[in-house]
């Protein structure tokens, strides 16, 4: 009787683990079915539309390359936000930190292109990291000194950063003699090395290396323990002698630095100049993948690839299947929301 009673909690725990692991898949299936209904209402064949979507993301070398290139900045920002969210620091400013990182790193690319290439690339990337950190320090200091909610401050600073970039490329940084709101083109020496015959650059390899590094940092280092302790409960962290304010600043600095690095890598390798619209909403996508990946670097990597495939596939579905771009965007949003909703319901049921 005792053995049977003891086995019930174990079985229940195992069932909860299986259900929790299956939640994202179940959510994706529900989102796909709802999207199919919308496609039917639009007068198209859902099966053909989804086949087009998958082919658009993985149907060949060019498509896979585009998906991988889209994954890299989303994943880098998502990893930084994972560290912040683990400390219960809700950084919604990845987009602004991305822009400022691109700006500072871009200034290095524009005005220090005479440096030896290895040094130039290092200084340029460091500029991106510093730019992201500096932009993240504004809400960090407001949080620890005045208690201001970081959700509001980081969100508002996104628009400041975007508008600052728009102003600079239409004024002080506009290409001499040019008419478009862009800076001069970066010197070819600023481009990160790429795999021969492809557009996949070294930044992709670096961000993949970050996945195990961030995982190790969060679960096997004193810093990671402090961040997770603060995220668990401030009072417990303080009782354990952890400086909560320092942890908050560190979490924002980490997430801002990685967002800034993503910004300069994307600008230097894809856009090759400063301009408006250098982000496909990567900062906001990073929030989604951090949550979809359950704030686990390995899960964030899978979620980033999934999200990038959705974006690329939705664009292809619009172009090839002739569906309205708004419908493609709606299907993408529905799938993401369905995954999040099912995951939340499973957590509520098991916890």
GUGU-30098 format. One line per 2 residues: number of its first residue (from 0); their letters; for each residue x, y, z of C-alpha. Coordinates in Angstrom, 1 decimal, decimal comma. Layout:
<pts>
NUM	A	X:Y:Z ~ ... .
</pts>
This chain:
<pts>
0	XX	0,0:0,0:0,0 ~ 2,8:2,4:0,9 .
2	XX	4,7:1,5:-2,3 ~ 1,6:2,2:-4,3 .
4	XX	1,1:5,6:-2,6 ~ 4,7:6,6:-3,1 .
6	XX	4,6:5,6:-6,7 ~ 1,6:7,9:-7,4 .
8	XX	3,5:11,2:-6,9 ~ 6,4:9,9:-9,0 .
10	XX	4,0:8,9:-11,8 ~ 2,2:12,3:-11,5 .
12	XX	5,6:14,1:-11,7 ~ 6,6:12,1:-14,8 .
14	XX	3,3:12,8:-16,5 ~ 3,7:16,5:-15,7 .
16	XX	7,2:16,5:-17,2 ~ 6,0:14,8:-20,4 .
18	XX	3,1:17,2:-20,7 ~ 5,3:20,1:-20,1 .
20	XX	7,8:18,9:-22,8 ~ 4,9:18,4:-25,3 .
22	XX	3,2:21,7:-24,6 ~ 5,1:23,7:-27,3 .
24	XX	4,4:21,1:-29,9 ~ 0,7:21,0:-29,0 .
26	XX	0,6:24,8:-29,0 ~ 2,2:25,0:-32,4 .
28	XX	-0,4:22,4:-33,8 ~ -3,3:24,4:-32,4 .
30	XX	-1,8:27,6:-33,9 ~ -1,4:25,9:-37,3 .
32	XX	-5,0:24,7:-37,3 ~ -6,3:28,2:-36,4 .
34	XX	-4,1:29,6:-39,2 ~ -5,5:27,0:-41,6 .
36	XX	-9,0:28,3:-40,9 ~ -7,9:31,9:-41,7 .
38	XX	-6,3:30,7:-44,9 ~ -9,5:28,9:-45,9 .
40	XX	-11,5:32,1:-45,2 ~ -9,1:34,0:-47,5 .
42	XX	-9,9:31,5:-50,3 ~ -6,6:29,6:-50,4 .
44	XX	-5,6:26,0:-49,8 ~ -4,1:25,7:-46,3 .
46	XX	-2,0:22,7:-47,1 ~ -0,4:24,3:-50,2 .
48	XX	0,1:27,5:-48,2 ~ 1,9:25,7:-45,4 .
50	XX	4,0:23,7:-47,8 ~ 5,1:27,0:-49,4 .
52	XX	5,9:28,3:-45,9 ~ 8,1:25,3:-45,0 .
54	XX	9,9:25,5:-48,4 ~ 10,4:29,2:-47,9 .
56	XX	12,3:28,5:-44,7 ~ 14,1:25,2:-45,5 .
58	XX	13,5:24,4:-49,2 ~ 17,1:24,9:-50,4 .
60	XX	20,5:26,3:-49,6 ~ 19,5:29,9:-50,1 .
62	XX	16,4:29,5:-48,0 ~ 18,3:27,8:-45,2 .
64	XX	20,9:30,5:-45,3 ~ 18,3:33,2:-44,9 .
66	XX	16,7:31,4:-42,0 ~ 20,1:31,0:-40,3 .
68	XX	20,9:34,6:-40,8 ~ 17,6:35,6:-39,3 .
70	XX	18,1:33,3:-36,4 ~ 21,5:34,7:-35,3 .
72	XX	20,4:38,2:-34,0 ~ 17,2:36,9:-32,5 .
74	XX	19,1:34,2:-30,6 ~ 21,8:36,5:-29,4 .
76	XX	19,3:39,0:-28,0 ~ 17,2:36,2:-26,6 .
78	XX	20,2:34,8:-24,7 ~ 20,8:38,1:-23,1 .
80	XX	17,2:38,6:-22,2 ~ 17,2:35,1:-20,7 .
82	XX	19,9:36,1:-18,2 ~ 17,9:39,3:-17,4 .
84	XX	14,5:37,5:-17,0 ~ 16,1:34,8:-14,8 .
86	XX	16,9:37,7:-12,4 ~ 13,3:38,9:-12,8 .
88	XX	14,6:42,0:-14,6 ~ 12,1:42,6:-17,4 .
90	XX	14,2:44,2:-20,1 ~ 11,9:45,2:-22,9 .
92	XX	14,5:47,4:-24,4 ~ 16,5:45,0:-26,6 .
94	XX	15,4:46,8:-29,7 ~ 16,9:50,2:-28,5 .
96	XX	20,0:48,5:-27,2 ~ 20,4:46,8:-30,6 .
98	XX	20,1:50,2:-32,4 ~ 22,7:51,9:-30,1 .
100	XX	25,1:49,0:-30,4 ~ 24,8:49,3:-34,2 .
102	XX	25,3:53,1:-34,0 ~ 28,4:53,0:-31,8 .
104	XX	29,9:50,0:-33,7 ~ 29,0:51,7:-36,9 .
106	XX	30,8:54,9:-36,0 ~ 33,9:52,8:-35,5 .
108	XX	33,4:51,2:-38,9 ~ 33,0:54,7:-40,5 .
110	XX	35,8:56,5:-38,8 ~ 38,4:53,9:-37,9 .
112	XX	38,4:51,8:-41,0 ~ 42,2:52,5:-41,4 .
114	XX	42,9:50,2:-38,5 ~ 44,4:46,7:-39,2 .
116	XX	41,4:44,5:-40,0 ~ 41,6:42,1:-37,0 .
118	XX	41,9:45,1:-34,6 ~ 39,1:46,9:-36,5 .
120	XX	36,7:44,0:-36,1 ~ 37,5:43,7:-32,4 .
122	XX	37,0:47,4:-31,7 ~ 33,9:47,5:-33,8 .
124	XX	32,3:44,6:-31,9 ~ 33,4:46,1:-28,6 .
126	XX	31,8:49,3:-29,7 ~ 28,5:47,4:-30,2 .
128	XX	28,7:45,8:-26,8 ~ 29,6:49,1:-25,1 .
130	XX	26,7:50,9:-26,9 ~ 24,2:48,3:-25,8 .
132	XX	25,5:48,3:-22,2 ~ 25,4:52,1:-21,9 .
134	XX	21,8:52,2:-23,2 ~ 20,8:49,5:-20,7 .
136	XX	22,5:51,4:-17,9 ~ 19,9:54,2:-18,1 .
138	XX	17,0:52,0:-16,9 ~ 19,3:50,1:-14,6 .
140	XX	20,3:53,2:-12,7 ~ 16,7:54,5:-12,7 .
142	XX	15,6:51,1:-11,3 ~ 18,2:50,9:-8,4 .
144	XX	18,3:54,6:-7,5 ~ 14,6:55,6:-7,9 .
146	XX	12,7:52,3:-8,1 ~ 11,4:53,2:-11,5 .
148	XX	9,8:50,2:-13,3 ~ 12,3:48,9:-15,9 .
150	XX	9,5:47,7:-18,2 ~ 8,4:51,3:-18,8 .
152	XX	11,9:52,8:-19,1 ~ 13,4:50,2:-21,4 .
154	XX	10,3:50,2:-23,6 ~ 10,4:54,0:-24,0 .
156	XX	14,1:54,1:-24,7 ~ 13,5:51,8:-27,7 .
158	XX	11,7:54,7:-29,5 ~ 14,4:57,2:-28,4 .
160	XX	17,1:55,0:-30,0 ~ 15,2:54,4:-33,2 .
162	XX	14,4:58,1:-33,7 ~ 18,0:59,0:-32,8 .
164	XX	19,3:56,8:-35,6 ~ 16,7:58,2:-38,0 .
166	XX	17,9:61,8:-37,2 ~ 21,6:61,0:-37,5 .
168	XX	21,3:59,3:-40,9 ~ 19,3:62,2:-42,2 .
170	XX	21,7:64,7:-40,8 ~ 25,2:64,4:-39,3 .
172	XX	25,9:60,9:-40,6 ~ 24,2:61,1:-44,0 .
174	XX	26,4:60,0:-46,9 ~ 28,1:63,1:-48,4 .
176	XX	26,4:64,0:-51,6 ~ 23,7:61,4:-51,0 .
178	XX	20,0:61,8:-51,0 ~ 18,9:58,7:-49,1 .
180	XX	18,7:58,7:-45,3 ~ 21,8:56,4:-44,9 .
182	XX	25,4:56,7:-43,9 ~ 28,3:56,1:-46,3 .
184	XX	28,8:52,4:-47,0 ~ 31,2:50,6:-44,7 .
186	XX	34,6:49,6:-45,9 ~ 34,7:46,0:-47,0 .
188	XX	37,3:45,3:-44,2 ~ 34,4:45,8:-41,6 .
190	XX	32,6:42,7:-42,8 ~ 32,9:39,6:-40,6 .
192	XX	34,5:36,6:-42,3 ~ 32,0:34,3:-44,0 .
194	XX	32,0:30,6:-44,9 ~ 33,3:30,3:-48,5 .
196	XX	30,6:30,6:-51,0 ~ 27,9:31,6:-48,5 .
198	XX	26,6:34,6:-46,6 ~ 26,8:32,8:-43,3 .
200	XX	29,3:34,9:-41,3 ~ 31,4:34,3:-38,2 .
202	XX	28,8:35,9:-36,0 ~ 26,5:32,9:-36,5 .
204	XX	29,2:30,6:-35,1 ~ 29,8:33,0:-32,2 .
206	XX	26,2:33,1:-31,2 ~ 26,0:29,2:-31,4 .
208	XX	29,0:29,1:-29,0 ~ 27,2:31,5:-26,7 .
210	XX	24,4:29,0:-26,1 ~ 26,4:26,5:-23,9 .
212	XX	28,4:29,4:-22,4 ~ 25,2:31,2:-21,2 .
214	XX	23,9:27,9:-20,0 ~ 27,0:27,2:-18,0 .
216	XX	27,1:30,8:-16,7 ~ 23,5:30,6:-15,4 .
218	XX	23,6:27,1:-13,8 ~ 27,3:26,5:-12,9 .
220	XX	28,8:29,8:-11,8 ~ 28,4:32,0:-8,7 .
222	XX	27,1:34,9:-10,9 ~ 24,4:32,7:-12,4 .
224	XX	23,4:31,5:-8,9 ~ 23,1:35,2:-7,8 .
226	XX	21,0:36,1:-10,8 ~ 18,7:33,1:-10,2 .
228	XX	18,5:33,8:-6,5 ~ 17,4:37,4:-7,1 .
230	XX	14,9:36,1:-9,6 ~ 13,5:33,7:-7,0 .
232	XX	12,9:36,2:-4,3 ~ 14,6:39,5:-3,3 .
234	XX	14,3:38,9:0,4 ~ 15,9:35,4:0,2 .
236	XX	18,8:36,8:-1,9 ~ 19,4:39,6:0,5 .
238	XX	19,3:37,2:3,4 ~ 22,0:35,2:1,6 .
240	XX	24,2:38,2:1,4 ~ 23,6:38,8:-2,3 .
242	XX	23,7:42,5:-3,5 ~ 20,3:42,7:-5,3 .
244	XX	21,0:46,1:-6,9 ~ 24,3:44,9:-8,3 .
246	XX	22,6:41,8:-9,7 ~ 20,0:44,0:-11,4 .
248	XX	22,6:46,2:-13,0 ~ 24,6:43,1:-14,1 .
250	XX	21,5:41,5:-15,7 ~ 20,7:44,6:-17,7 .
252	XX	24,3:45,0:-18,7 ~ 24,5:41,4:-20,0 .
254	XX	21,3:41,7:-22,0 ~ 22,2:45,1:-23,3 .
256	XX	25,7:44,1:-24,3 ~ 24,5:41,1:-26,3 .
258	XX	21,7:43,1:-28,0 ~ 24,3:45,8:-29,0 .
260	XX	26,6:43,1:-30,3 ~ 23,8:41,7:-32,4 .
262	XX	23,2:45,2:-33,7 ~ 26,7:45,8:-35,0 .
264	XX	27,0:42,3:-36,4 ~ 23,8:42,6:-38,4 .
266	XX	24,7:46,1:-39,7 ~ 28,2:45,2:-40,6 .
268	XX	27,4:42,0:-42,4 ~ 23,9:42,5:-43,8 .
270	XX	23,2:46,2:-44,3 ~ 26,9:47,5:-44,5 .
272	XX	25,8:51,0:-43,5 ~ 23,8:52,8:-40,9 .
274	XX	20,2:53,6:-41,7 ~ 16,7:53,4:-40,3 .
276	XX	14,9:50,0:-40,3 ~ 18,1:48,0:-39,5 .
278	XX	16,1:45,7:-37,3 ~ 13,3:43,3:-38,2 .
280	XX	11,9:43,8:-34,7 ~ 14,7:41,6:-33,3 .
282	XX	14,5:43,2:-29,9 ~ 10,9:42,3:-29,5 .
284	XX	11,4:38,9:-31,1 ~ 14,1:38,2:-28,5 .
286	XX	11,5:38,6:-25,8 ~ 9,2:36,0:-27,4 .
288	XX	12,0:33,5:-27,9 ~ 13,2:33,9:-24,3 .
290	XX	9,7:33,1:-23,1 ~ 9,1:30,4:-25,7 .
292	XX	12,4:28,8:-24,7 ~ 11,4:28,9:-21,0 .
294	XX	14,4:31,0:-20,2 ~ 16,7:28,1:-20,9 .
296	XX	19,5:28,8:-23,4 ~ 19,0:25,5:-25,2 .
298	XX	15,2:26,1:-25,5 ~ 15,9:29,7:-26,6 .
300	XX	18,1:28,3:-29,5 ~ 15,3:26,1:-30,7 .
302	XX	12,7:28,8:-30,3 ~ 14,9:31,3:-32,2 .
304	XX	15,2:28,9:-35,2 ~ 11,4:28,2:-35,0 .
306	XX	10,6:32,0:-34,9 ~ 13,1:32,8:-37,7 .
308	XX	11,6:30,0:-39,9 ~ 8,1:31,4:-39,2 .
310	XX	9,2:34,9:-40,3 ~ 10,9:33,7:-43,5 .
312	XX	8,2:31,2:-44,3 ~ 5,4:33,8:-43,8 .
314	XX	7,2:36,2:-46,2 ~ 7,4:33,4:-48,8 .
316	XX	3,8:32,5:-48,3 ~ 2,8:36,0:-49,0 .
318	XX	5,0:36,3:-52,2 ~ 4,3:32,8:-53,7 .
320	XX	0,8:31,9:-52,5 ~ -0,4:35,5:-52,9 .
322	XX	-1,8:35,7:-49,4 ~ -2,0:39,2:-47,9 .
324	XX	1,1:40,1:-45,8 ~ -1,3:40,9:-42,9 .
326	XX	-2,6:37,4:-43,0 ~ 0,9:35,9:-43,0 .
328	XX	1,8:38,1:-40,0 ~ -1,4:37,1:-38,2 .
330	XX	-0,7:33,4:-38,7 ~ 2,8:33,9:-37,3 .
332	XX	1,4:35,7:-34,3 ~ -1,3:33,1:-33,7 .
334	XX	1,2:30,2:-33,7 ~ 3,5:32,0:-31,2 .
336	XX	0,5:33,0:-28,9 ~ -0,8:29,4:-29,1 .
338	XX	2,5:28,0:-27,9 ~ 2,7:30,5:-25,1 .
340	XX	-0,9:29,9:-24,1 ~ -0,7:26,1:-24,0 .
342	XX	2,6:26,4:-22,1 ~ 1,1:28,7:-19,5 .
344	XX	-1,9:26,4:-19,1 ~ 0,3:23,4:-18,6 .
346	XX	2,4:25,2:-16,0 ~ -0,7:26,3:-14,1 .
348	XX	-2,1:22,8:-14,1 ~ 1,1:21,1:-12,9 .
350	X	2,1:23,8:-10,4 .
</pts>
